[in-house]
């Protein structure tokens, strides 16, 4: 088989990925009872993971009884703690949690199984630089990077209907909540993830982001994240904001509730100095930290390049089925050049698994499969 020995696979085709441990649990939980989901063992695990105070433990036990009629796999101690600690506090935890469950059960999209069936448009997959990183912050909580300033927001809203844009936002939030990366995190840290630190990069923000439709989409995305994925973000660090941000902020600050704005950290000119306060900056990709080695977490779109969508970009050119936690394949390499060799003791079957070409990213040395000349065959000795 012809392969690149110096290249290590970062994400693979969905039909080659096992479902995440959390996803496996989710399907099992759909068949389990409230009593089973809220077992004392699960309660104690949540108490330990979140390091709950005596007051929070009592609140959690109270909500266990109050939510006894909610038959949904999301109704677990670990999930409900996030609502207790959410921006609006314990008093609003139950109604907000019930609202989220109602949305999932009555939405036109099959949200609970979205990772198994959703197909992200290629332009959004390749040019919307918004993914969880493989590293963690100083609290061992995951870090999410979004490069809004470099993204072609106007190109997206003129290319896609609002429902397509909304579904992509939901898909990325579902990846954060239930993606394959959770396997890696739980194996390393011994517990499910709690909350995340968001790094919001505004380098490249311009008047193009103020064109018709962009603000409306951003407002909807903020609303969906705040209401349907409540309490996930513990802080948002805004970096590299250009002077035009002051004008933009006068408008968009109203999209965020006061308690959410209170969690925002605005970095100064030395954005890396600010980021060092919260994380090892080596986990960041080179587009944020020139000396960083960060990559997207398993299952997430791997590129952080963003940029304008080419006029001749063809969304119909699909690479593979997206049935699962990742759609495209990517490869990362410590080398700057591709090399190839043939494994002498291998035989190659006649059915290709993937077809495409490799291109090198400027941010993170990522190689993306795209339909063209490359064919990867299943091989065996």
C-alpha positions as CSV (number, residue, x, y, z in Angstrom):
1,X,0.0,0.0,0.0
2,X,1.2,3.5,-0.8
3,X,1.2,5.6,2.4
4,X,3.2,8.3,4.1
5,X,5.1,6.8,7.0
6,X,5.9,10.1,8.6
7,X,2.3,11.1,8.8
8,X,0.1,10.2,11.7
9,X,-3.7,10.0,11.2
10,X,-5.6,12.5,13.2
11,X,-9.2,11.8,12.3
12,X,-10.5,9.0,10.1
13,X,-13.6,8.2,8.1
14,X,-16.8,7.8,10.2
15,X,-17.4,4.2,9.3
16,X,-13.9,3.4,10.7
17,X,-14.5,5.2,14.0
18,X,-16.0,3.5,17.0
19,X,-18.7,5.6,18.6
20,X,-17.6,7.7,21.6
21,X,-18.0,6.2,25.0
22,X,-20.5,8.9,25.9
23,X,-22.5,8.2,22.7
24,X,-22.6,4.5,23.7
25,X,-23.8,5.5,27.1
26,X,-26.4,7.8,25.5
27,X,-28.0,5.0,23.5
28,X,-28.0,2.8,26.6
29,X,-29.4,5.6,28.8
30,X,-32.3,6.0,26.4
31,X,-33.4,2.6,27.4
32,X,-32.7,3.0,31.1
33,X,-34.9,4.4,33.8
34,X,-34.7,7.6,35.8
35,X,-33.7,5.6,38.8
36,X,-30.9,3.9,37.0
37,X,-29.6,7.2,35.5
38,X,-29.7,8.7,39.0
39,X,-28.2,5.9,40.9
40,X,-26.2,6.7,44.0
41,X,-23.0,5.6,42.1
42,X,-23.7,8.2,39.4
43,X,-24.5,10.8,42.0
44,X,-21.2,10.2,43.8
45,X,-19.3,10.4,40.5
46,X,-20.9,13.7,39.7
47,X,-20.2,15.0,43.2
48,X,-16.5,14.0,42.8
49,X,-16.1,15.3,39.3
50,X,-17.6,18.7,39.9
51,X,-16.3,18.9,43.5
52,X,-19.7,20.0,44.7
53,X,-20.3,21.9,47.9
54,X,-22.7,20.6,50.5
55,X,-25.3,23.2,49.3
56,X,-24.9,22.0,45.7
57,X,-25.2,18.4,46.7
58,X,-28.5,19.1,48.4
59,X,-29.6,21.1,45.3
60,X,-28.7,18.2,43.1
61,X,-30.7,15.7,45.2
62,X,-33.7,18.1,45.2
63,X,-33.5,18.2,41.4
64,X,-33.3,14.4,41.2
65,X,-36.9,14.3,42.6
66,X,-38.1,17.3,40.7
67,X,-37.0,15.8,37.4
68,X,-38.3,12.3,38.0
69,X,-40.8,12.7,35.2
70,X,-38.2,13.6,32.6
71,X,-37.5,10.5,30.5
72,X,-34.4,11.4,28.5
73,X,-30.8,10.3,28.4
74,X,-29.6,13.8,29.1
75,X,-31.3,13.7,32.5
76,X,-28.3,12.6,34.6
77,X,-26.6,14.0,37.6
78,X,-23.5,15.1,35.6
79,X,-25.6,17.0,33.1
80,X,-27.9,18.7,35.6
81,X,-24.9,20.0,37.7
82,X,-24.1,22.2,34.7
83,X,-27.5,23.8,35.1
84,X,-27.0,24.3,38.8
85,X,-23.8,26.1,38.1
86,X,-25.1,27.9,35.1
87,X,-25.2,31.7,34.6
88,X,-28.7,32.1,36.1
89,X,-28.0,29.9,39.2
90,X,-30.0,27.1,40.9
91,X,-33.4,28.9,40.9
92,X,-33.5,28.7,37.1
93,X,-31.8,25.3,36.7
94,X,-35.0,23.2,36.4
95,X,-37.0,25.4,34.0
96,X,-34.0,25.9,31.7
97,X,-33.2,22.2,31.8
98,X,-36.8,21.3,30.9
99,X,-36.7,23.8,28.1
100,X,-33.7,22.1,26.6
101,X,-35.2,18.7,26.8
102,X,-38.5,19.9,25.2
103,X,-36.5,21.4,22.4
104,X,-34.6,18.2,21.7
105,X,-37.8,16.1,21.8
106,X,-39.8,18.5,19.6
107,X,-37.3,20.0,17.2
108,X,-37.7,19.1,13.5
109,X,-34.1,17.8,13.4
110,X,-33.3,14.6,15.2
111,X,-30.9,16.3,17.6
112,X,-30.3,13.2,19.8
113,X,-28.9,11.3,16.8
114,X,-27.5,14.2,14.8
115,X,-23.9,12.9,15.0
116,X,-25.1,9.8,13.2
117,X,-26.8,11.4,10.2
118,X,-25.8,15.1,9.7
119,X,-23.8,16.0,6.6
120,X,-22.0,19.4,7.0
121,X,-21.6,21.3,3.7
122,X,-18.0,21.3,2.7
123,X,-17.6,25.1,2.7
124,X,-18.7,25.2,6.4
125,X,-16.6,22.2,7.2
126,X,-13.4,23.6,5.6
127,X,-13.8,27.4,6.1
128,X,-15.7,27.7,9.5
129,X,-12.7,27.6,11.8
130,X,-14.5,26.5,14.9
131,X,-13.4,23.4,16.8
132,X,-12.5,22.0,20.2
133,X,-8.7,21.6,20.7
134,X,-7.0,18.4,21.8
135,X,-5.5,20.2,24.9
136,X,-7.0,21.5,28.1
137,X,-6.7,24.6,30.3
138,X,-5.1,24.8,33.7
139,X,-8.2,23.3,35.3
140,X,-8.0,20.3,32.9
141,X,-11.1,21.5,31.1
142,X,-11.3,21.5,27.3
143,X,-10.5,24.5,25.2
144,X,-12.6,25.6,22.2
145,X,-11.1,27.8,19.5
146,X,-13.2,29.9,17.1
147,X,-11.6,32.2,14.6
148,X,-14.6,34.4,13.9
149,X,-12.5,37.3,12.5
150,X,-11.0,35.1,9.7
151,X,-14.3,33.4,8.8
152,X,-16.3,34.5,5.8
153,X,-19.5,35.2,7.6
154,X,-21.0,37.1,4.7
155,X,-20.0,34.3,2.3
156,X,-21.8,31.8,4.5
157,X,-25.0,33.6,4.9
158,X,-25.3,34.4,1.1
159,X,-24.4,30.8,0.2
160,X,-26.7,28.9,2.7
161,X,-30.2,29.2,4.1
162,X,-30.6,30.1,7.8
163,X,-31.6,26.5,8.6
164,X,-28.4,25.1,7.1
165,X,-26.3,27.6,9.2
166,X,-28.3,26.8,12.3
167,X,-27.8,23.0,11.8
168,X,-24.0,23.5,11.5
169,X,-23.9,25.4,14.8
170,X,-26.0,22.7,16.5
171,X,-23.8,19.9,14.9
172,X,-20.6,21.6,16.4
173,X,-22.3,21.9,19.8
174,X,-23.4,18.2,19.7
175,X,-19.8,17.3,18.8
176,X,-18.7,19.2,21.9
177,X,-21.3,17.5,24.1
178,X,-21.1,13.9,22.7
179,X,-18.3,13.6,20.2
180,X,-15.6,10.9,19.8
181,X,-13.1,13.2,21.6
182,X,-14.7,12.4,24.9
183,X,-13.2,8.9,24.8
184,X,-9.8,10.5,24.7
185,X,-10.6,12.9,27.5
186,X,-12.2,10.4,29.8
187,X,-9.3,7.9,29.3
188,X,-6.7,10.6,30.2
189,X,-8.5,12.4,33.1
190,X,-10.7,9.7,34.6
191,X,-14.0,11.6,34.3
192,X,-16.4,13.2,31.9
193,X,-15.6,16.8,30.8
194,X,-17.2,19.6,32.8
195,X,-17.1,23.0,31.2
196,X,-15.0,24.6,28.5
197,X,-12.8,27.7,28.0
198,X,-13.6,29.4,24.7
199,X,-10.9,31.3,22.9
200,X,-12.5,33.7,20.4
201,X,-10.1,35.1,17.9
202,X,-11.1,38.3,16.1
203,X,-8.1,38.9,14.0
204,X,-9.4,39.8,10.5
205,X,-12.6,41.3,11.7
206,X,-13.7,43.8,9.1
207,X,-16.7,45.7,7.6
208,X,-17.5,42.6,5.6
209,X,-18.7,41.1,8.9
210,X,-21.2,43.9,9.3
211,X,-23.0,43.2,6.0
212,X,-26.6,42.2,5.8
213,X,-27.4,38.8,7.4
214,X,-24.2,38.3,9.3
215,X,-25.4,40.0,12.5
216,X,-28.7,38.2,12.4
217,X,-27.0,34.8,12.1
218,X,-24.5,35.6,14.9
219,X,-27.4,36.6,17.2
220,X,-29.2,33.4,16.5
221,X,-26.0,31.3,17.1
222,X,-25.4,33.0,20.4
223,X,-29.0,32.4,21.4
224,X,-28.9,28.7,20.5
225,X,-25.6,28.2,22.4
226,X,-26.8,30.0,25.5
227,X,-30.3,28.4,25.7
228,X,-29.8,24.9,24.3
229,X,-26.2,24.3,25.5
230,X,-26.6,26.1,28.8
231,X,-23.7,26.4,31.2
232,X,-21.1,24.7,28.9
233,X,-18.7,27.7,28.7
234,X,-17.1,28.8,31.9
235,X,-15.3,31.7,30.3
236,X,-14.7,33.3,26.9
237,X,-11.3,34.9,26.1
238,X,-11.5,37.4,23.3
239,X,-8.2,37.9,21.5
240,X,-6.7,40.1,18.8
241,X,-9.7,42.4,18.4
242,X,-9.0,45.1,15.9
243,X,-10.1,48.7,16.3
244,X,-13.4,48.1,14.4
245,X,-14.4,45.8,17.2
246,X,-15.4,48.8,19.3
247,X,-18.1,49.6,16.7
248,X,-19.2,46.0,16.4
249,X,-19.3,45.5,20.1
250,X,-21.8,48.3,20.6
251,X,-24.3,46.1,18.6
252,X,-23.4,42.5,19.5
253,X,-23.0,43.0,23.2
254,X,-26.8,43.1,23.5
255,X,-26.8,39.5,22.1
256,X,-25.3,38.3,25.3
257,X,-27.0,38.2,28.7
258,X,-25.2,40.3,31.4
259,X,-24.2,37.1,33.3
260,X,-22.6,35.8,30.1
261,X,-20.7,39.1,29.5
262,X,-19.4,38.8,33.0
263,X,-17.5,35.7,32.0
264,X,-15.7,37.4,29.1
265,X,-12.0,38.2,29.2
266,X,-10.7,40.8,26.8
267,X,-7.0,40.2,26.0
268,X,-4.7,43.2,25.3
269,X,-2.1,43.5,22.6
270,X,-0.1,40.6,24.1
271,X,-2.8,38.0,23.7
272,X,-0.4,35.1,24.5
273,X,0.3,36.6,27.9
274,X,-3.4,36.6,28.7
275,X,-3.9,33.1,27.4
276,X,-0.9,31.8,29.5
277,X,-3.0,32.7,32.6
278,X,-5.5,30.1,31.7
279,X,-3.7,27.4,29.7
280,X,-0.4,26.1,28.4
281,X,-0.2,28.0,25.1
282,X,1.5,25.0,23.4
283,X,-2.0,23.5,23.0
284,X,-2.8,26.3,20.6
285,X,-2.3,26.0,16.8
286,X,0.4,28.1,15.1
287,X,-2.2,30.6,13.8
288,X,-2.7,31.7,17.4
289,X,0.7,30.8,18.9
290,X,3.5,30.6,16.3
291,X,5.4,28.1,18.5
292,X,2.3,26.1,19.4
293,X,1.5,22.5,18.3
294,X,-2.2,22.5,18.9
295,X,-4.7,20.5,16.8
296,X,-8.4,20.0,16.8
297,X,-9.8,17.3,19.0
298,X,-10.7,14.0,17.4
299,X,-13.9,14.2,15.3
300,X,-13.8,18.0,14.8
301,X,-13.1,19.8,11.6
302,X,-9.2,20.0,11.6
303,X,-8.5,23.2,9.8
304,X,-8.2,26.6,11.5
305,X,-7.3,28.5,8.3
306,X,-10.8,30.0,7.5
307,X,-10.5,32.8,4.9
308,X,-12.9,33.8,2.1
309,X,-14.8,31.0,0.3
310,X,-13.6,30.8,-3.3
311,X,-16.2,31.8,-5.8
312,X,-15.8,28.5,-7.6
313,X,-16.0,26.3,-4.5
314,X,-18.2,23.3,-5.1
315,X,-20.2,22.0,-2.2
316,X,-21.6,19.1,-4.1
317,X,-18.1,17.5,-4.2
318,X,-18.6,15.2,-1.1
319,X,-15.7,13.1,0.2
320,X,-17.5,10.4,2.1
321,X,-20.5,9.6,4.3
322,X,-20.7,11.7,7.5
323,X,-22.5,9.0,9.5
324,X,-20.8,9.5,12.9
325,X,-18.5,11.9,14.8
326,X,-16.3,13.0,11.9
327,X,-16.7,13.6,8.3
328,X,-13.5,14.1,6.5
329,X,-10.1,12.5,7.1
330,X,-7.0,14.6,8.0
331,X,-3.4,13.8,8.7
332,X,-0.9,15.7,10.7
333,X,2.9,15.6,10.3
334,X,6.0,16.8,12.1
335,X,7.6,17.0,8.6
336,X,7.1,19.7,6.1
337,X,7.1,17.4,3.1
338,X,5.1,14.4,2.1
339,X,6.9,11.2,1.5
340,X,5.5,7.9,0.3
341,X,6.5,4.2,0.3
342,X,5.1,0.8,-0.5
343,X,4.7,-1.9,2.2
344,X,6.2,-4.9,0.6
345,X,4.3,-7.5,2.7
346,X,0.9,-6.1,2.0
347,X,-1.7,-6.9,-0.6
348,X,-4.2,-4.3,-1.8
349,X,-7.8,-5.0,-2.3
350,X,-9.6,-3.6,-5.3
351,X,-12.1,-1.5,-3.3
352,X,-11.0,2.0,-2.3
353,X,-12.0,3.2,1.1
354,X,-11.4,6.9,0.4
355,X,-10.5,9.0,-2.6
356,X,-9.1,12.5,-2.7
357,X,-6.0,14.6,-2.7
358,X,-3.9,16.0,0.1
359,X,-3.3,19.7,0.7
360,X,-1.3,21.3,3.4
361,X,-2.8,23.8,5.8
362,X,-0.9,26.9,6.9
363,X,-2.2,26.5,10.5
364,X,-1.2,23.3,12.3
365,X,0.4,21.4,9.4
366,X,-2.8,19.6,8.7
367,X,-3.4,17.6,5.6
368,X,-7.0,17.4,4.3
369,X,-8.4,14.7,2.0
370,X,-10.3,16.3,-0.9
371,X,-11.8,14.6,-3.9
372,X,-9.2,14.4,-6.7
373,X,-6.3,12.2,-7.3
374,X,-5.6,10.2,-4.1
375,X,-7.0,6.8,-3.5
376,X,-6.6,5.0,-0.1
377,X,-7.1,1.2,-0.4
378,X,-7.9,-1.3,2.3
379,X,-4.9,-3.5,2.7
380,X,-4.0,-6.7,4.6
381,X,-1.0,-8.9,5.0
